[in-house]
C-alpha cells in the first residue's frame, strides 16, 4: 500500500520550480502524482494523472471507429459494388465511434470521480487558499522523506508529511 506524501508550497511558481527540480534528480520514484489547490471560496481542485471523461471518450471513440471499420472490411465490405463499400465502412465507423466514445466517457468519468473525491476530502482541511500542494503516492515514502525535505528546502516547502493511503 502506498503512502501519500503531501508537500505544501508558498506559491504556484515555487511548486512549478520544485517539480522541475524533482524531475531532474534521480532516486525519487512515485507511483502517482497530483497537484491540489484550494480557492478563496474553499473549493478544492485536483489535477492528477488519471484519465478523465473527455480523454476516455476520445480514446474510446477513436478505437471504436477503427475496430468497426476494419471489422466490416474484413467481413467482405470491400467486395460490394460501387460506393457500397464506402457506405458500409463509413456507417460501421460511425457506429463504432459512437459506442466506443460513450463507453470510454462513462469509464473515464467513473475513474475520475472515485479518485478526486477521496483526495479532495483528505486535503480540504489541510490546505490554505493560495498554497498549492503536491501529492505523491510512494511505496518507499519513509525512506524518501529526508531526501524530499533536503531537496525541497530551497523552495520553501511549508509542510511535508505522510498520509496513510486507504
C-alpha positions in Angstrom: 0.0 0.0 0.0 1.4 3.4 -1.0 1.7 6.4 1.3 0.6 9.8 0.2 3.3 12.4 0.7 1.9 15.9 1.0 4.1 18.9 0.1 2.6 22.4 0.5 4.3 25.3 -1.3 4.0 29.0 -0.7 3.1 29.8 -4.3 2.3 28.2 -7.7 5.7 29.4 -9.1 7.6 27.6 -6.2 5.6 24.4 -6.9 6.5 24.6 -10.6 10.2 25.1 -9.9 10.2 22.3 -7.4 8.6 19.9 -9.9 11.2 20.8 -12.4 13.9 20.1 -9.8 12.4 16.8 -8.7 12.2 15.6 -12.2 16.0 16.2 -12.8 17.3 14.3 -9.7 17.4 10.6 -9.6 16.2 8.2 -6.9 12.8 9.8 -6.2 10.2 7.3 -7.6 6.5 7.7 -7.2 3.5 5.8 -8.5 1.1 8.7 -9.0 1.2 12.4 -8.6 -1.4 15.2 -8.2 -1.5 18.9 -7.7 -4.1 20.2 -5.3 -5.2 23.8 -4.8 -7.8 25.5 -2.7 -9.6 28.6 -4.0 -10.6 31.6 -1.8 -14.1 30.2 -1.9 -12.9 27.0 -0.3 -13.3 24.8 -3.3 -10.6 22.2 -3.7 -9.3 21.4 -7.2 -7.3 18.3 -8.0 -5.2 18.0 -11.1 -3.8 14.5 -11.4 -2.5 12.0 -14.0 -5.7 9.9 -14.2 -7.7 9.8 -17.3 -10.9 11.9 -17.4 -14.2 11.6 -19.2 -13.1 13.6 -22.2 -9.9 11.7 -22.7 -11.8 8.4 -22.3 -14.4 9.5 -24.8 -11.8 10.5 -27.4 -9.8 7.3 -27.0 -12.9 5.1 -26.9 -14.4 6.8 -30.0 -11.2 6.5 -32.0 -10.6 2.9 -31.1 -14.3 2.0 -31.7 -14.3 3.6 -35.1 -11.1 1.9 -36.2 -12.2 -1.5 -34.9 -15.6 -1.3 -36.6 -14.2 0.0 -39.9 -11.6 -2.8 -40.0 -14.1 -5.4 -38.9 -16.6 -4.6 -41.5 -13.9 -4.5 -44.2 -12.6 -7.9 -43.0 -16.2 -9.3 -43.3 -16.1 -8.5 -47.0 -17.5 -5.0 -47.4 -14.8 -4.2 -49.9 -16.4 -6.7 -52.3 -19.6 -4.6 -52.5 -20.1 -2.9 -55.9 -19.9 0.8 -56.4 -19.9 3.1 -53.4 -21.5 0.3 -51.3 -18.1 -0.4 -49.7 -17.6 3.2 -48.6 -21.2 3.4 -47.2 -20.7 0.1 -45.3 -17.3 1.0 -43.8 -18.4 4.6 -43.1 -21.5 3.7 -41.3 -19.7 1.0 -39.3 -17.0 3.5 -38.3 -19.7 6.0 -37.1 -21.5 3.3 -35.1 -18.2 2.1 -33.6 -17.2 5.7 -32.8 -20.5 6.3 -31.0 -20.4 3.2 -28.9 -16.7 3.4 -28.2 -16.9 7.1 -27.3 -19.9 6.5 -25.0 -18.2 3.6 -23.3 -14.9 5.5 -22.9 -16.6 8.5 -21.5 -18.5 6.5 -18.9 -15.4 4.6 -17.9 -13.3 7.8 -17.6 -16.0 9.5 -15.6 -16.1 6.6 -13.1 -12.3 6.5 -12.7 -12.1 10.3 -12.4 -14.9 10.6 -9.8 -13.5 8.0 -7.4 -10.0 9.4 -7.0 -10.8 13.1 -6.9 -13.5 12.9 -4.2 -11.2 10.9 -1.8 -8.2 13.1 -2.3 -10.2 16.4 -2.0 -11.8 15.1 1.2 -8.5 14.2 2.8 -6.9 17.6 1.9 -9.8 20.1 2.3 -9.0 21.0 5.9 -5.2 20.9 5.5 -4.8 23.4 2.7 -4.9 27.2 2.7 -6.0 29.3 -0.3 -3.1 30.3 -2.5 -0.8 27.5 -1.2 -0.9 24.6 -3.7 0.2 21.2 -2.7 1.9 18.4 -4.5 0.7 14.9 -3.5 2.9 11.9 -4.4 1.9 8.3 -3.9 5.1 6.5 -3.0 5.9 2.9 -1.8 9.1 4.0 -0.1 7.9 7.2 1.5 9.5 6.6 4.9 13.0 6.2 3.3 12.4 9.2 0.9 11.2 11.7 3.5 14.7 13.0 4.4 15.7 13.3 0.7 12.5 15.1 -0.1 12.9 17.6 2.8 16.5 18.3 1.7 15.8 18.7 -2.0 12.7 20.9 -1.4 14.2 23.2 1.3 15.3 25.9 -1.2 11.7 26.1 -2.5 10.3 26.9 1.0 8.0 23.9 1.1 5.9 24.5 4.2 4.8 21.0 5.2 5.9 17.6 4.2 4.1 14.7 5.9 3.0 11.2 5.2 -0.7 10.3 5.0 -1.5 6.6 5.0 -3.3 5.8 1.8 -6.7 4.0 2.3 
